[in-house]
Amino acid sequence: MLEHFFSPGTVAVIGASREEGKVGYDLLKNLVTYGYKGKVYPVNPHAENILGIKTYTSLKEINDTIDLAVIVVPAPHVLKVVDECSAKGIDSIIVISAGFKESGIDGASRERELHQKIKQHSVRMLGPNCLGLIDTQSFLNASFAADMPAQGNIAFISQSGALCTSVLDWAVNECIGFSKFISMGNKTDIDEVDLIQVIDEDIHTKVILGYLEGVKNGTAFMNAAKKITKKKPVIVIKSGGTMAGAKAASSHTGTLAGAENAFDTAFKQSGILRAKTAEELFDYARIFSHQPLPKGPRIALITNAGGPGIIAADAVERSKLEMASFSKNTIDLLRAALPAMANIYNPVDVLGDAKADRYKFVIEKVIEDPNVDTILVILTPQTMTEIEKTAEVIGEIANRTDKPIATSFMGGKRIGTGLEVMRQRKVPNYPFPERAISAVEAMYKHTLWQKKPASKIKKFIIQKEKATSIVEKIRQMGRQYLCEDEAKQVIAAYGFRIPQSILASTEAEAVQAAEEIGYPVVAKISSPDILHKSDFGGVKIGIKDAAEIRRFFSDVTQKAQRLMPSAEIKGVLVQQMITGGKEVILGMSRDPQFGPLLMFGLGGIYIEVLKDVTFRIAPIGPNEAEEMIHEIRSLPLLKGVRGEKPVDINALVDAILRLSQLVTDFPDILEMDINPLIVFPEGGGAMAIDARMTISQTANYTQNAHKM
Amino acid sequence: MLEHFFSPGTVAVIGASREEGKVGYDLLKNLVTYGYKGKVYPVNPHAENILGIKTYTSLKEINDTIDLAVIVVPAPHVLKVVDECSAKGIDSIIVISAGFKESGIDGASRERELHQKIKQHSVRMLGPNCLGLIDTQSFLNASFAADMPAQGNIAFISQSGALCTSVLDWAVNECIGFSKFISMGNKTDIDEVDLIQVIDEDIHTKVILGYLEGVKNGTAFMNAAKKITKKKPVIVIKSGGTMAGAKAASSHTGTLAGAENAFDTAFKQSGILRAKTAEELFDYARIFSHQPLPKGPRIALITNAGGPGIIAADAVERSKLEMASFSKNTIDLLRAALPAMANIYNPVDVLGDAKADRYKFVIEKVIEDPNVDTILVILTPQTMTEIEKTAEVIGEIANRTDKPIATSFMGGKRIGTGLEVMRQRKVPNYPFPERAISAVEAMYKHTLWQKKPASKIKKFIIQKEKATSIVEKIRQMGRQYLCEDEAKQVIAAYGFRIPQSILASTEAEAVQAAEEIGYPVVAKISSPDILHKSDFGGVKIGIKDAAEIRRFFSDVTQKAQRLMPSAEIKGVLVQQMITGGKEVILGMSRDPQFGPLLMFGLGGIYIEVLKDVTFRIAPIGPNEAEEMIHEIRSLPLLKGVRGEKPVDINALVDAILRLSQLVTDFPDILEMDINPLIVFPEGGGAMAIDARMTISQTANYTQNAHKM
């Protein structure tokens, strides 16, 4: 896939320049400097040769097939050059040139033309407005970066070209190697999904790093990511998050959802590790690049200083890792061999006078302990410390074990050569133990993800036609919001239990309805124009007799006519009164990038004040529904406090899955809340008391969104 | 204070050694190598001279007064040497030797003897089991560290000697200077409080860094810290936190308090900045050391790359800082001078081709903007970037402005010389912008602390004698737990409103009491042995008539006799039934280090499930009580949701302050809960419905604790 981009036999540089410091010069120089074996053809109408290479006045003139064209001409000429490339039969193009959608309205229109041309010629394009790409296996440096990284097993894809230059400079300093290094620019054609697929098949890549500000197609991204993360870790820093303002929304779910939660959820569901900072991105990369995955959470700390050992143990406590409890055998061995003052339990304190041999003994014994999954070796430069030799010892042990080892040599000047040894031996060192713990934790999370069974989607037998006919009817009426009773009919078609209710359009009908249902009843105003019925004062519970329901009917309809004269009042919904159980909220808000974002939380203040909710992108399976339930802080309330019985968790899982199926079946539903869903004590099931729903005015909204 | 430790005229080293690699050798060598101007007297019975210096067989033999003795003899000889020091009239001693309480029971007993001797001779001592100390002003290196740091304005005090060696090694590498560098060891005599007082007066110290695992005297520590932090920032990493198991406790407050919350609270109340990691400690130190404090939260970002600018803006959004909005004047100036593609709003993108002059222009204009408090300059090494020259420009501007400037030059090899320039120019650079933002945020927090008015303690007129007599009576009865009615009498004496209630010891009395109070009433079992009355089923609310109260009385007393035959049953407390208002909990748990730790939160599930509580160490003033109320997540519930009236916040503040006064007046109270305290709508006051309290069996617990 995209072979011509990464191992072309021939490369043409259109816009190659004689002038040092120009992008067209730097790029050509990078192509010929780092050992690329293919042929390079510079194109420049005004030069005979550049850097000693014969230069052509145009593509046509080149008497060879060209696998990859790199375009560095000014933006206004790019379209013409793309036509020439196509005429020459070139199928792979990198457009380095800036001056497209990043530069304003004219640039955006130029980019649309470029996109059309690419599609029309059926060629693939990286860029525009990018740094280019590097493939260390083919020694191809088709970028204007200032350096060539060493060969390694990390692939880096970035939406920011500038960040690429910083990363490269850092990597050269730290001797970090890369397999591929790709600046995506404006992602007009090739995007993160294409590149993930390329890297998935690339035997030289073990770890994928990404810097993303957004994704072009959320669903495709998740599918590609889910597949690759089962084999290779993907670590992404996603920026631009907190800046996004919350969009106007008519549901609780819509208000709480937001792009940030969608990204977090999508990453979680596809096994992507999200780095919170750029530093974390590289801290994680280094350990994944060279160390095996831990089998479990149990970490052993070995230190020559008490303080840093405590700092590290604190960090373990705060993480998902656990302090390993050594086997009796290990403890006996350590007790027999170490000085009396040494701490032989975890963290093992080998004492300040420990030389390399003592470290070696302890690491070898501890790593053989079946209760240990990972080792962190901490070293402070004491007078007696053999820094380099200890580094050698660690490197040698790391080389022959299948458990991951990280180190935290803490210091500066004196530990320099030790760090150098560790770099060569592929043991990741972290200047502070907390960062090492965080990196090991990331690996452990990846272990858990790899072990996690794929989610199985459960299909309920439902009445889809019935739901369709309600939604279609509303749309044909030109309405966007469904009334409570309409929304409840839709969810009832998907198997939700709803209270018995009768819509009454007159006082007399209301009395009749209440008598049919049986007092006490609940009454609610019914109007597609009044969404927040409680806030409006349009709900009354515990109505005990005919007089009371008559009075409510007349009061509430008059109030509506007075306050909202243009609202369509359908009457009053008379409803069975439900008592007991716990109120939860289920909802969905359709994210423009990732689609249906399900939400779950406890109702009332838990959602409004504490925002104690959790999200998943539908469709989901039973495991994920259970995860959702277990993620909220107020879970103990569902399990029962002070001797209460637990609620019917199975019914709740069932409800979440039915909602998942509904919003997957109906891309037309833009937002919805089921609020409250009452969950009764164990075995009692659940009942949807109220629901609201917003639909799009054009069918198949999701598919349109993906074309954007 | 402690002058002889930091600028002695003469130093004796008892246990000086000829053997390289021995502590007694390294220490002597450090004393004579780094320019210390005083006289050094090695003492060793077996050597004539060491390192070319005349050596004495004993202290007596030295014909000079000795200001400071440094003892490096093996632990068993230390006590004898201390006697000799005292005989020689030495008042300042550093004991380097290990083998005291850190090494087991024998060592601990030796340490107690050492402490007695020190007190008896009225000498001051640093250590034992420490690395020693360094004072760069007097060029004194009385430690066995492997290096001497440069002069600077950072003082470092550490409870871990090994961490000192790592910090020193790091500092030498980073060209970070120190004023004083002190390893405290076991803190048998001199501790963090003494050292804070020394550093408070030290004109060469601007910033104090500390590594602490605990403090010896919490109250003295807070007082010293409160004083110094108004002048100088104190940044502390406190470790060993999460390891501490929760102690067994009989109150909600006791269960939730714990040593970690006590430390966090003490640090907050004394203006100490707590670094979460060792890396943060030094990130903060570097900016405080060289940059002025920001006047406000508004930060300007200037970058030559979009991606890192977004990353930094995200970090600002997550912090207490704000993105500065430039004045029209600044925007006009930037628009006129920068290329059209540049972003002239915050973050300013000077573009990838920006040379030093463009950075200079923008920094100068932005720093003059009255809407900007701090500047962060981000640089990625692009082809055209003038790294060193830009660093010079930044250093030059930083030198003449009173606003703080930090940088984030992102990269490795190519930015090396730029970083060197910045180090010389005292501009702190952070490899990733998030770390720079976190450091600036720490400075801004310190600005806020310095502006914060000192808390004024309000003294209520209360009936202390009445409370004393109740507590004394309970103690004389040999009881530890107060009954509800007893505890409520104590708080009533401190001005808490309590519901009318009558203790009934027979069914008939209960009926009479209920009639006097007026139905409906609440009835509760009264027994000093049943603390959790609700869990026991010993509370009934809404009792409407005589039959009901008779039945409750007989049921509950029989149940108690059946289930807890040894419990003392005093009868049933009949109580006025209170409706309306919001339930909060006030409590106190006495921390062994810091004393009375007040707790506040909403009652019921907010505390039990969500643990949404906040702490302060008493005594506190009205500002702090208000801060507590504003810190809980569920604050909106007190302010009123969905049209409810807000509760009486003034009454709540009043209640917190009365509790503060009570627990300050009575060190005997070990733990207490007022749960619930009902706070009525604005103007309605508050009422304590239930209370529980535990007292110590010996008076003046606090004072004893401080002697530990």
Interface residues (C-beta under 8 A of the other chain):
Chain A: G21 V23 D26 A98 S103 F144 A146 D147 S158 Q159 S160 G161 A162 L163 T165 S166 L168 D169 W170 A171 V172 N173 E174 Y211 E213 I237 S239 G240 G241 T242 M243 K276 T277 A278 E279 N304 A305 G306 G307 P308 I310 I311 A313 D314 A315 E317 R318 M341 G352 T380 P381 Q382 T383 M384 M410 G411 G412 K413 R414 I415 G416 P431 F432 P433 E434 R435 S534 D535 I605 E608 V609 L610 D612 R633 S634 P636 L637 V641 R642 G643
Chain B: G21 V23 D26 A98 S103 F144 A146 D147 S158 Q159 S160 G161 A162 L163 T165 S166 L168 D169 W170 A171 V172 N173 E174 Y211 E213 I237 S239 G240 G241 T242 M243 K276 T277 A278 E279 N304 A305 G306 G307 P308 I310 I311 A313 D314 A315 E317 R318 M341 G352 T380 P381 Q382 T383 M384 M410 G411 G412 K413 R414 I415 G416 P431 F432 P433 E434 R435 S534 D535 I605 E608 V609 L610 D612 R633 S634 P636 L637 V641 R642
